[in-house]
Amino acid sequence: MTTTAQTSQPGRTASTTPTQRKPHPYLPMQVLLAFLVVYFLIPFWWVIVNSSKNASGLFGGSNALWFAEDIDFVGNVVDLFSYDNGIYLRWLGNSAVYAFVGGVGATALAVLAGYGFAKYRFAGRRFSFAVLLGAVMVPPTALVIPTFILFSQLGITNTMWAVILPTLLNPFGVYLMHVYSRDAVPDELIDAARVDGAGEFRAFLQVALPLLRPAMVTVLLLSVVASWNNYFLPLAMLSDNTLYPVTVGIGQWQGIASANNAGGTSLWSIIIMGALISVIPLIIAFLSLQRYWRGGLSIGSLK
């Protein structure tokens, strides 16, 4: 009995000793992420705040990161869409055409090429894929001048096709679809479809394509954002301002406002409002397509 009491006493003492709480292991990473969120949101907040100001609010010495006394969102929107006979609306439509046609076309080509590299063996496959990887390393701006010379010889400069055709080539999208197709589409599924009598096109369309949806949406968003934000290519290809995308159009207004400070003070409010509105379609695209990024689409496909 005495031995039992002696052995149980240290146990009770040890259980009542308070344990020291260790610092959270993810705290430094959380602090870093919070700093990055604030860092990236400050420019967007600046655009929202200053798009509500008129010329006196912008250049009157008010706080650049807070609203002025006179909030004039509606007035700036009306001035934006009525300035120069409403050409901003035309620029928005041009950007939508460039982004939609270029994004969908680039995604379609990337899906077909990436799936072909991943699931088929053909002559010159390794060399072609090496060329593709090399194309990923080439910045698109370095190809603008050679593309302009080529298109000028073909006579298609200053047309919408001069902007759309180069955006159809997306080497990174092809590489991304190749990697995803190799891992997300089991070879057993394709072989089973072939055994059941499905041709290659039907096996791709009904078996592989649903499994590639997350990667397809990712490539589509990247292509659409790249086409929407494209600046140097349309600037070099287009001379007619009615064909400008919104990026080049706002850049043209910025040059006018910078060159004419006396008459360009009111134009700066329009420019900032135009920059804010040009971001809204991209936000809508991300929010509406993010649900397709969910993984696990192949769960239950093998029975």
C-alpha positions as CSV (number, residue, x, y, z in Angstrom):
1,M,0.0,0.0,0.0
2,T,2.8,2.3,0.9
3,T,4.6,1.6,-2.4
4,T,1.4,2.3,-4.4
5,A,0.9,5.7,-2.7
6,Q,4.5,6.6,-3.3
7,T,4.4,5.8,-7.0
8,S,1.1,7.5,-7.6
9,Q,2.1,10.8,-5.9
10,P,4.7,11.8,-8.6
11,G,2.1,11.0,-11.3
12,R,-0.4,13.4,-9.8
13,T,2.4,16.0,-9.4
14,A,3.4,15.7,-13.0
15,S,-0.2,15.9,-14.3
16,T,-0.8,19.1,-12.4
17,T,2.3,20.8,-13.7
18,P,1.3,23.4,-16.3
19,T,2.7,22.8,-19.8
20,Q,4.3,25.6,-21.7
21,R,2.4,26.6,-24.8
22,K,4.6,26.5,-27.9
23,P,4.4,29.4,-30.4
24,H,2.2,28.8,-33.4
25,P,4.5,27.3,-36.1
26,Y,2.5,29.1,-38.9
27,L,2.5,32.5,-37.3
28,P,5.4,34.0,-39.4
29,M,3.9,32.7,-42.6
30,Q,0.5,34.2,-41.7
31,V,2.1,37.5,-40.9
32,L,3.9,37.4,-44.3
33,L,0.7,36.6,-46.1
34,A,-1.2,39.4,-44.4
35,F,1.5,41.8,-45.4
36,L,1.3,40.6,-49.0
37,V,-2.5,40.9,-49.0
38,V,-2.3,44.5,-47.9
39,Y,0.5,45.2,-50.3
40,F,-1.5,44.0,-53.3
41,L,-4.8,45.5,-52.2
42,I,-3.4,49.1,-51.7
43,P,-3.2,49.9,-55.4
44,F,-6.8,48.6,-56.0
45,W,-8.0,50.6,-53.0
46,W,-6.3,53.7,-54.4
47,V,-8.1,53.3,-57.7
48,I,-11.5,52.9,-56.0
49,V,-10.9,55.9,-53.8
50,N,-9.6,58.2,-56.5
51,S,-12.2,57.2,-59.1
52,S,-14.8,58.9,-56.9
53,K,-13.0,62.2,-57.0
54,N,-13.3,65.1,-59.4
55,A,-10.4,67.2,-60.6
56,S,-10.4,69.4,-57.5
57,G,-10.4,66.3,-55.3
58,L,-7.5,64.7,-57.1
59,F,-5.2,67.8,-57.2
60,G,-6.6,69.6,-54.1
61,G,-4.2,68.1,-51.6
62,S,-6.7,65.6,-50.2
63,N,-5.7,62.2,-48.8
64,A,-4.8,59.9,-51.7
65,L,-6.0,56.8,-49.8
66,W,-9.3,58.2,-48.5
67,F,-12.4,59.7,-50.1
68,A,-12.9,63.4,-50.6
69,E,-15.9,65.3,-49.3
70,D,-17.5,65.3,-52.7
71,I,-17.9,61.7,-53.9
72,D,-18.7,61.8,-57.6
73,F,-18.8,58.2,-58.8
74,V,-21.9,58.7,-61.0
75,G,-20.5,61.9,-62.6
76,N,-17.2,60.3,-63.5
77,V,-19.0,57.2,-65.0
78,V,-21.2,59.5,-67.1
79,D,-18.2,61.6,-68.2
80,L,-16.2,58.4,-69.0
81,F,-18.9,56.9,-71.3
82,S,-19.7,60.2,-73.0
83,Y,-16.1,61.4,-73.6
84,D,-15.0,61.5,-77.2
85,N,-18.4,60.2,-78.4
86,G,-18.3,57.2,-76.0
87,I,-15.2,55.6,-77.5
88,Y,-14.5,53.9,-74.1
89,L,-17.4,51.6,-74.6
90,R,-16.0,50.7,-78.0
91,W,-12.7,49.9,-76.4
92,L,-14.4,47.7,-73.9
93,G,-16.1,45.8,-76.7
94,N,-12.8,45.4,-78.5
95,S,-11.1,44.0,-75.4
96,A,-14.0,41.6,-74.9
97,V,-13.6,40.3,-78.4
98,Y,-9.8,40.0,-78.2
99,A,-10.1,38.2,-74.8
100,F,-12.9,35.9,-75.7
101,V,-11.7,34.8,-79.1
102,G,-8.1,34.7,-78.2
103,G,-8.8,33.0,-74.8
104,V,-11.1,30.3,-76.1
105,G,-8.9,29.7,-79.2
106,A,-5.7,29.4,-77.1
107,T,-7.4,27.1,-74.7
108,A,-8.8,24.8,-77.4
109,L,-5.3,24.5,-79.1
110,A,-3.6,24.0,-75.7
111,V,-6.0,21.2,-74.7
112,L,-5.6,19.4,-78.0
113,A,-1.8,19.8,-78.1
114,G,-1.3,19.0,-74.4
115,Y,-3.4,15.9,-74.6
116,G,-1.7,14.7,-77.8
117,F,1.8,15.1,-76.2
118,A,0.7,13.2,-73.1
119,K,-1.2,10.3,-74.6
120,Y,0.3,9.6,-78.0
121,R,3.7,8.6,-79.3
122,F,4.7,9.9,-82.6
123,A,7.8,10.8,-84.6
124,G,9.5,14.0,-83.4
125,R,7.5,14.1,-80.2
126,R,10.5,14.8,-77.9
127,F,12.0,17.4,-80.3
128,S,8.6,19.1,-80.6
129,F,8.2,19.2,-76.8
130,A,11.7,20.6,-76.4
131,V,10.8,23.4,-78.8
132,L,7.7,24.0,-76.8
133,L,9.6,24.3,-73.5
134,G,12.0,26.7,-75.2
135,A,9.0,28.8,-76.4
136,V,7.9,29.1,-72.8
137,M,11.1,30.9,-72.0
138,V,10.7,33.5,-74.7
139,P,8.9,36.6,-73.5
140,P,5.9,37.5,-75.7
141,T,7.1,41.1,-76.1
142,A,10.3,39.9,-77.8
143,L,8.1,38.5,-80.6
144,V,6.0,41.6,-81.2
145,I,8.4,43.3,-83.7
146,P,9.0,40.1,-85.8
147,T,5.3,39.4,-85.8
148,F,4.6,42.9,-86.9
149,I,7.0,42.6,-89.9
150,L,5.4,39.3,-90.8
151,F,1.8,40.6,-90.6
152,S,2.7,43.8,-92.5
153,Q,3.9,41.6,-95.4
154,L,0.6,39.7,-95.2
155,G,-1.3,42.9,-95.1
156,I,-3.3,42.2,-91.9
157,T,-1.9,44.9,-89.7
158,N,-4.4,47.4,-88.3
159,T,-7.0,44.7,-88.1
160,M,-8.4,42.7,-85.3
161,W,-6.7,39.5,-86.6
162,A,-3.4,41.1,-86.0
163,V,-4.1,41.0,-82.3
164,I,-6.1,37.8,-82.1
165,L,-3.8,35.4,-84.1
166,P,-0.7,35.8,-81.9
167,T,-2.7,35.3,-78.7
168,L,-3.9,31.9,-80.0
169,L,-0.4,30.5,-79.3
170,N,0.1,29.7,-75.6
171,P,3.1,27.5,-75.0
172,F,2.7,27.6,-71.2
173,G,-0.9,26.5,-71.6
174,V,0.2,23.5,-73.8
175,Y,2.7,22.5,-71.1
176,L,0.2,22.8,-68.3
177,M,-2.3,20.7,-70.2
178,H,0.4,18.1,-71.0
179,V,1.3,17.7,-67.3
180,Y,-2.3,17.6,-66.2
181,S,-3.4,15.2,-68.9
182,R,-0.6,12.8,-68.1
183,D,-1.6,12.6,-64.4
184,A,-5.4,13.2,-64.4
185,V,-6.5,11.0,-67.3
186,P,-5.6,7.3,-66.5
187,D,-4.6,5.2,-69.5
188,E,-6.9,2.5,-68.3
189,L,-9.9,4.7,-69.0
190,I,-8.8,5.4,-72.6
191,D,-8.1,1.7,-73.1
192,A,-11.5,0.8,-71.8
193,A,-13.2,3.2,-74.1
194,R,-11.3,1.8,-77.0
195,V,-12.3,-1.8,-76.0
196,D,-15.9,-0.6,-75.9
197,G,-15.6,0.5,-79.5
198,A,-15.1,4.3,-79.0
199,G,-12.9,6.0,-81.5
200,E,-10.1,8.3,-80.5
201,F,-12.2,11.5,-80.9
202,R,-15.1,10.1,-78.9
203,A,-12.8,8.8,-76.2
204,F,-11.2,12.2,-75.9
205,L,-14.5,14.1,-76.0
206,Q,-16.5,11.9,-73.6
207,V,-13.8,10.4,-71.3
208,A,-10.8,12.7,-71.2
209,L,-12.3,16.1,-71.6
210,P,-14.5,16.1,-68.5
211,L,-11.4,15.1,-66.4
212,L,-9.5,18.0,-67.9
213,R,-12.0,20.7,-66.8
214,P,-9.9,22.2,-63.9
215,A,-6.9,22.6,-66.1
216,M,-9.0,23.9,-69.0
217,V,-10.5,26.6,-66.8
218,T,-7.1,27.6,-65.5
219,V,-5.7,27.9,-69.0
220,L,-8.8,29.8,-70.1
221,L,-8.5,32.3,-67.3
222,L,-4.7,32.8,-67.9
223,S,-5.3,33.3,-71.6
224,V,-8.2,35.7,-71.1
225,V,-6.3,37.8,-68.5
226,A,-3.3,37.9,-70.8
227,S,-5.4,39.0,-73.8
228,W,-7.3,41.5,-71.7
229,N,-4.1,43.1,-70.3
230,N,-2.2,42.9,-73.6
231,Y,-0.7,46.3,-74.3
232,F,2.4,46.2,-76.4
233,L,1.1,43.9,-79.2
234,P,-2.1,46.0,-80.0
235,L,0.0,49.2,-79.6
236,A,2.4,48.0,-82.3
237,M,-0.3,46.4,-84.6
238,L,-3.1,49.0,-84.5
239,S,-3.1,52.6,-85.7
240,D,-6.9,53.1,-85.8
241,N,-8.1,54.1,-82.3
242,T,-11.5,52.5,-82.9
243,L,-9.7,49.1,-82.8
244,Y,-7.8,49.8,-79.6
245,P,-8.4,47.6,-76.6
246,V,-9.1,49.4,-73.3
247,T,-5.4,49.2,-72.2
248,V,-4.1,51.1,-75.2
249,G,-7.0,53.5,-75.1
250,I,-6.4,54.5,-71.5
251,G,-2.7,54.8,-72.3
252,Q,-3.6,57.2,-75.1
253,W,-5.7,59.3,-72.7
254,Q,-2.9,59.3,-70.2
255,G,-0.5,60.7,-72.8
256,I,-3.0,63.4,-73.7
257,A,-3.5,64.3,-70.0
258,S,0.3,64.3,-69.3
259,A,1.0,66.5,-72.4
260,N,-1.8,69.0,-71.6
261,N,-1.8,69.6,-67.8
262,A,-4.0,72.7,-68.0
263,G,-6.8,70.9,-69.8
264,G,-6.1,67.4,-68.7
265,T,-7.0,67.7,-65.0
266,S,-10.6,66.5,-65.6
267,L,-9.3,63.8,-67.9
268,W,-7.4,62.1,-65.0
269,S,-10.7,61.4,-63.2
270,I,-12.0,59.7,-66.3
271,I,-8.7,57.7,-66.7
272,I,-8.9,56.4,-63.1
273,M,-12.5,55.5,-63.5
274,G,-11.8,53.7,-66.8
275,A,-9.0,51.7,-65.1
276,L,-11.4,50.7,-62.3
277,I,-14.2,49.6,-64.7
278,S,-11.7,47.7,-66.9
279,V,-10.8,45.4,-63.9
280,I,-14.4,44.5,-63.1
281,P,-14.8,41.9,-66.0
282,L,-11.7,40.1,-64.8
283,I,-13.0,39.9,-61.3
284,I,-16.4,38.6,-62.5
285,A,-14.6,36.0,-64.6
286,F,-12.5,34.7,-61.7
287,L,-15.5,34.6,-59.3
288,S,-17.7,32.8,-61.8
289,L,-15.1,30.2,-62.9
290,Q,-13.4,29.4,-59.6
291,R,-15.8,26.6,-58.8
292,Y,-14.5,24.6,-61.7
293,W,-11.1,24.5,-60.1
294,R,-12.2,21.8,-57.6
295,G,-10.3,18.7,-57.9
296,G,-11.5,15.1,-57.5
297,L,-13.4,15.0,-60.8
298,S,-12.0,11.5,-61.5
299,I,-13.4,10.1,-58.3
300,G,-15.8,7.4,-59.2
301,S,-14.8,7.2,-62.8
302,L,-13.2,3.8,-62.3
303,K,-15.7,1.1,-61.4
